Amino acid sequence: MRVIKIYTQPRVLLVFLLGILSGLPLALTGSTVSIWLTEVGVSKAAIGFFAMVGTPYALKFLWAPLVDHLELPLIGRWGRRRAWFILSQLVLVLALLGMATIHPALHTGFFALLALIVAIASATQDTVIDAYRVELLPAEERGAGAAAIVFGYRVGMLLSGAGALLMAEVLPWSVVYVVMAGLVAAGGAILISRPEPRKVTRTSHSNIMEWMRRAVVEPFHDFTTHKGWWLILLFVMAFKLGDALAGVMTGPFLIEVGFTKTTIATIVKTYGLAATLFGTFLGGLIIARMQLFSALMLCGVLQMLSNGLLVVLAMKGADEAWLTLAITAENLCGGMGTAAFVAYLSSLCRIEYTATQYALLSSLASAGRTWLSAGSGILAQSLGWVWFFAFTTVAALPGLILLVMLSRYAKSR
């Protein structure tokens, strides 16, 4: 009863709603838009490079100190957190509406630019929401808040994934994106209507060098005191590489082999979401019962092996039973890997610099999903689906090798 009571606290429920808002835009520039692009005839190579629009998620640590310390003119009276949130919301909604008004095959470059703007605004919104969550929740509610933000994030991705695909069966894609923009705007009213979580000290412009030292230099310098810090950065980029390569091209693959959008929405998005959430729960249990590096290794190996089922699916073709098995296993193991990975990233952050250091690490994790997976379309085009998914399975090995090296560093301390 005590656990249930914590999850029903107004602050935790607010965090859940903010998680939905945070998760909504991601699929709209990722898996959902890749299916739209496939349907209008954009090449697989171009769709693979389209993953590069996710670059802002990998670079948000660069402007995280600004979000944390810079007062915005005109709208600053709303409070620092809400002011940045209003700005990111305005840009996000306008960019989504812009995507809805143009044909992606006829104006691919401009369409990609608008998607990039969506990603920039979304990454900024994520930074604001993370800071708001940390400042809002007391210590006894932070565990429940972490779970609430993950669950909310997945629900948001479900709305812009399965929800968008189901709508696209009966409505034009342009209307679907207008609806998604409306959901983002409606959700934004939640945070705007809430008070600031705490009073923040205004930064003195006459002491800008001290501000730069405290907000930017110290957090990054502190991170380099970790033994093997450069290996840590490589591992963070590589751990989810196999999943990232497969994830970018899974939508186009399923459309090409003959699955309908309704089937994809039902099995991939809905069953996949349930498997991911259950996998996250299992990952938490594993972390509680094993040493962190052992948990990471177990989850990482399972994550790699689950990609092998996509190889079988590529051989089978439009087989719904194999699709259900492959997607369930991939998302279950991916959820386990994510839980262990987030726990590891959190363990690397010093309490004084949590926001900036976590932004750095999560940005590097996003880099693996964006920069390193940008060539996935070319690989799929040249290798064919069977060998492509075999390659994504092998691509998980570098992360596991780096994990072994980091484990040895940790034991030698």
N, C-alpha and C positions, 0 to 999 in steps of 0.2 A: 504493500500500500504506500509505503514511503517513496519508493521509486516512481510509482504512478503519479503521486502527488507532485513530485518534482517536475515531471514532464507536462503537467497541466498548469504550471505557473505561467502567468501572463507573459513574463519576459521570455520564457522558453518557447511559448507558442509564437511570440513575435519573431524570434529567431528562425523558427520553422518557416514562417511566411516569407521572411527575408531570404531564406535558402531557396525557396521556389523562384523568387524574383532573380536571384543570382544565377540559377540554372537555366532560366528561360532562353537567354540569347545564344548559348553555346551551340546548340544543334542548328540554329538558324544560319550559322556560318560554317557548319560542319556537315554532319551526316544528312540532315534534311536538305540542305542546299545542294549537296552532291547528287541526290536523287532528282531534284529539279533540273540540274544541269545535264544529267544523263538523259532525261526525257526529252529535252529540247535539242539534243544532238551534239553537245560539247564533248570533245575528245577525252579519253581517259587520262592522257598525259596532262591536259589542261586542268582536269578535275584534281589530279594529284598535286599539281602546283598550287591549286586553290587553297590547299591546307596552309599555305604561307600567310594567309590573312589572319591566322591565329597567332602571328608573331607578337602582338601586344601582350598576350597572356604570358609570354616568355620574357617580356621587357618591363613589366609593370613595377618591378623593384626600382627602376630608374626614377619614376616620378612618385613612388610611395612616400618619400620624405616630404614632397610638396603637399600631398593630400593630408599628411599628418600635421604639417606645421604652417602652411601658407593660407592666409585669409583671402577670400575672393571678394573683389569689389561688388557693390550693388546688392548681391544676394547674401553677402556675409552676415547680415543681420539675422538670418535664420540659424546661425550657428555653423561652426566649421564643418562638422560632419554632414549636416543636412544641406549646406550650400554646395558642397562637392557632389552630393547625391543628386540634387536638383539639376546641376550642370550636366552630369553624366546621363541622367534620365532624358533630358531634353534632346541631347545629341543622339542618344540611342533610338528614341522614337522617330525622330526625323529621318535618320539613316535607314531604318527599317521601312518606313513609308516610301523612301526613295527607291529601295530595292524592289518594292511592289509596283513601281510605275514604269520600269524599263524591262526589255526583253533580254535575258542573260546571254542568249546566243548571238544576238545582233549587236549588243553593246557590252561584250564580256569585260573589257578593261574598266569601264565606268562602273559596271556591276561589282567587280572585284574591289574597286576603290570604296564603294559604299559599304561593302561587307567588311573591309578593313576598318572603316570608321565605326561600324557596329562593334567590332572586336575591341577597339581602343576604349570606347565608352563603356563596354561591358567589363573590361579589365579594371578600369577606374572604379566602376560601381562595386566590383568585388572587393577592391582595396578598402573602400569606404565601409562596406558591410562587415568585413572582417574586423576593422578597427572598432566599429560601433558595437559589435557582438562582444568583443573582449572588454570594452569599457562598461557595457550594460550589465553583464552577468556577475553576481557575486561568486566567490570561490566555490561554494557548495552547489552551484547550478552550472558550472562550466562543463562538466562531463556530459550532462543532459543537453546542454547547448551545443556541444560538438556533434552529438548524435542528431540533434534536431536540424542543424545546418546541412548535414550530409543527406538526411532523408528529404528535406525540403528541396535541396539541389537536384536530387534525382527525380522528384516529382515535377520540378520545373523542366527538366530535360524530357520527361515523359510527355508533357504538354506540347513542347515544341518539336518532339520527335514523333511518337505515335499519334498524338492529337493532330499535328499538322498533316501527317500522311493520310489520316482518315478524312480530314476535311478536303485534302487535295483530290480525293476520289470523286467528289461531287462539286467542288468549287475550283475556279482557276487559282493557280499558285499566287497570283497577285493579290487576290482576296484573302488567301490564307495569311500572307505576310501583313496585310492590314489588320487582320484579327489579332495576330501575334503582337503587333505594335500596340493595339488597344489593351491587351492583357498586361504588357509591360507598364503602360501608363497608369492603368488601374492599380496595379500592385505598388507603383511608386508612391501613391497617396498614403500607403500604410506608414512608411517611414517619415514622410514629410509631416504627417499629422502627429508624430511622436516628439516629445521634447528631446533635447540633446542629452546623451547619457551622463556627461559630466562637464564641468567648466574647464576650458583649456586656456593656458596662458598664452597671450598674444606674443608673437615673435617680434623683437625689436629690429627694425631694419638698419639701425646704426650699429648693430652687432652681428652682421650677417656672417662674418667669418666664424664666430663662435657657434652660430646656428648650423653652418655647414659642417663644422667639426663634430658637433653633438648629434646631428640628425643623419649625416651621411658617412663621414669618415669612420667614426668610432664603431658603428655596427659591423661594417665590412672588415675593419682591422681586427676586431675581436674574433670574427669567424676564422681568420687565418691562424689563430692560435690552436685550432684543432689539429692534432697530429694526423698527417696525411690528408689535409684539407683539400688538396687538389684532386686526390682520388675520390673524395666524397662528392665533389662537384661532377666528376665524370660519371660516377655511379648514379647520381640523381638524374642525369640526362639519359642514361642508358637503361635503367631498370624497366621502364615501360615501353622501350623502343619496339619490341615485337608487336605488342598490342596496338601501338600507335600506327605502325605500318599497315596492319590488317584493318584497323578501324576506319582509316581514310577511304579504303576501297571496298569495304563490305557492302555498302549501299549500292554502288554501281554494279558489283558482282551479282547481287541478288536480283536486281532488275534485269540484268543481261541474261541470266540463266532461266528467267521466266516466272519468278515469284511476283505476285501482285502487291500493290501498296498496302492493301488490307491485310494480307498475310504478313508482310513485314511489320506493319503496325502491331498486329496481334502477337506474333511470336517474338520478333526481335526486340521491339520496344517494351511490350507489356511483360512477357515472360522474362525477358532479359533484365528488366528493372527488378522484378521480384527476386531473380537469382542474384543480382548484384547486391541487393539489400541483405539477403540471407548470407551471402558470402562475406559482406562487411561484418555481420554479426559473428560468423564463424572465425573470421580473422581476429576479432577482438578477443574471443575465447582462447585462440592459439597464443596470442601475445601474452595473455594473463598466465599461461601455463608453461611457456617456453622462454628461453633467453631471446632477446630481440633479434640478434643475428641469425639464430636458428629458425625463428619464425619467418624472417625475411627469406631465408634460403628455401624453406619448405613451400611457402606461398609462391615464390618466384619460379620454382621448378614446376609446380602445378599450373601456374599461369602460362609457362612455355608449352607444356604438354597439351593444354586445352586448345592452343592454336592449331595443333596437328589435326584436330577434328574438322577444321575448315578445309584441309587438304582432301579428306574423304568426301566432304560435301561437294567440293569442286568436281570430284570424280562422279558422284551420284547425280548431280544436276538438281532439278526442281523437286526434291524429295522433302516433303514437309516434316516427316518423322526425323530425318537426319538434321534438318534445319533446327528443329526444336532441341535435339540432343546437343548439337554443336554450340548453339547460342546459349543454352542453359549452362553448359559446362564452362564456356569461355567467360560468361558474365559472373558465374559463381566464383571461379578461380581469380578472375580480375578483381572482384570485390574483396576477396581475401588478401590479395596482393596490395590493394589500395589501403586497407586498414593497417597492414604491417608497415607500409611505406610512409603513411602519414604519421604513425607513431614514431618512426625513425626520424623523420624530419623535425618533429616536435622536440625530440630529445636533443637535437643539435642546437637549439635556440637558447641563448641566455635570456633570462627573464627581463633584463633591462632593455633588450633590443629585439623582443619577440616579433613585433610587427614587421620591421624592416628585414630581419634575417629570414623570417618565414616567407616574406614576399620574394626574397632572393632565391630561396630553395624551390619554392613552388613555381617561380618563373623558369628556372632551369629545367624543372620537370616538364613544363609546357613546351620548352624548346625541343625536347625529344619528340613531342607530339607534332610539332610544326615544321621546324627546319629539317630535322633528320628524316621526316616522313614525306617531305615534299616531292621526292622522286618516286613515290610509290606507284603513281599512275604510269610512269615510263616502264617501271619494272613489270607491272601487270600486263602492259601492252606487249612487252618483248618476251616475257617468260611464259605467259599464259596463266590461267588462274591456279592450276594445280601447283606448278613450281613456284608461283608467287607466294602462295600461302605456306609452302614448305620453307621458303626463304624467311618469311616472317617468324616462323618457329625457331629457326636457327639464329635469327637476329636477337633473341633473348639471351644468348650465351654470354656476350660481352658483359652484360650487367651482372650476371651470376659470377663470372670470373672476378670482376671488380669487388663484388661482395666478399668473396673468399679473401682477397687481399686486404680489405678493410677489417675483416674479422681478425686477421693475424696482427694488423696494426694495433687493434684494440687489446689483444691479449699481451702484446709486448709493452704496454704502458706501465 
